[in-house]
């Protein structure tokens, strides 16, 4: 879960100022910057995991609604087919031999 590229990239963005201060400017100890990066990895994993959970929930709800719509359309088509068959049977019965 923590090894996704999106998590690592977001963590790098979150810990970017600390990493910059440690590796470019030299004002911050490297150990401190790397610890901040590891904490940022955990925070990024939780943030992206929450977003992924929300997306999956809404995707499942959307799929359920789509299936319900398709089922309703199939029921409607079946009702129309039965009505047409009953009308044809009634017409054939009315036009039969007298």
C-alpha positions in Angstrom: 0.0 0.0 0.0 2.8 2.4 0.8 4.9 1.6 -2.3 2.5 3.2 -4.8 4.2 5.9 -6.9 1.4 8.3 -6.2 2.0 8.0 -2.5 5.7 8.5 -2.8 5.2 11.5 -5.1 2.7 13.1 -2.8 5.0 12.5 0.2 7.9 14.1 -1.7 5.7 17.1 -2.3 4.6 17.3 1.3 8.2 16.9 2.6 9.7 19.0 -0.2 10.7 22.0 1.8 12.4 19.8 4.4 14.2 17.8 1.8 15.3 21.1 0.0 16.6 22.5 3.2 18.6 19.3 4.0 20.0 18.5 0.6 20.3 21.8 -1.2 20.7 24.5 1.4 22.2 22.4 4.1 20.4 24.1 7.0 18.6 21.0 8.2 20.0 17.7 9.3 19.5 14.9 6.7 18.2 12.5 9.3 15.5 15.0 10.3 14.5 15.5 6.6 14.3 11.8 6.0 12.2 11.2 9.1 9.9 14.0 7.9 9.7 12.2 4.5 8.8 8.9 6.2 6.0 10.6 8.2 4.9 12.3 4.9 4.7 8.8 3.3 2.3 7.7 6.1 0.2 10.8 5.8 0.1 10.5 2.0 -0.9 6.9 2.1 -3.8 7.7 4.5 -4.9 10.6 2.4 -4.8 8.7 -0.9 -6.4 5.6 0.7 -9.3 7.7 1.8 -9.8 9.2 -1.6 -9.5 5.7 -3.2 -12.1 4.4 -0.7 -14.5 7.3 -1.6 -14.0 6.7 -5.3 -14.7 3.0 -5.0 -17.8 3.6 -2.9 -19.3 6.0 -5.5 -18.3 3.8 -8.4 -20.1 0.8 -6.8 -23.2 3.0 -6.2 -23.1 4.2 -9.8 -22.9 0.6 -11.1 -25.8 -0.4 -8.9 -27.9 2.4 -10.3 -26.9 1.6 -13.8 -28.0 -2.0 -13.3 -31.3 -0.9 -11.8 -31.9 1.3 -14.9 -31.1 -1.6 -17.2 -33.4 -3.9 -15.3 -36.2 -1.3 -15.4 -35.8 -0.9 -19.2 -35.9 -4.7 -19.6 -39.1 -4.9 -17.5 -40.7 -2.1 -19.6 -39.7 -3.8 -22.8 -41.2 -7.1 -21.6 -44.4 -5.4 -20.6 -44.7 -3.8 -24.0 -44.0 -7.1 -25.7 -46.7 -8.8 -23.6 -49.2 -6.0 -24.3 -48.5 -6.3 -28.0 -48.9 -10.1 -27.9 -52.2 -9.8 -26.0 -53.5 -7.2 -28.5 -52.5 -9.5 -31.4 -54.2 -12.4 -29.8 -57.4 -10.4 -29.1 -57.4 -9.1 -32.7 -56.9 -12.7 -34.1 -59.7 -13.9 -31.8 -62.0 -11.2 -33.0 -61.3 -11.7 -36.7 -61.6 -15.5 -36.5 -64.3 -17.7 -38.1 -67.9 -16.7 -37.2 
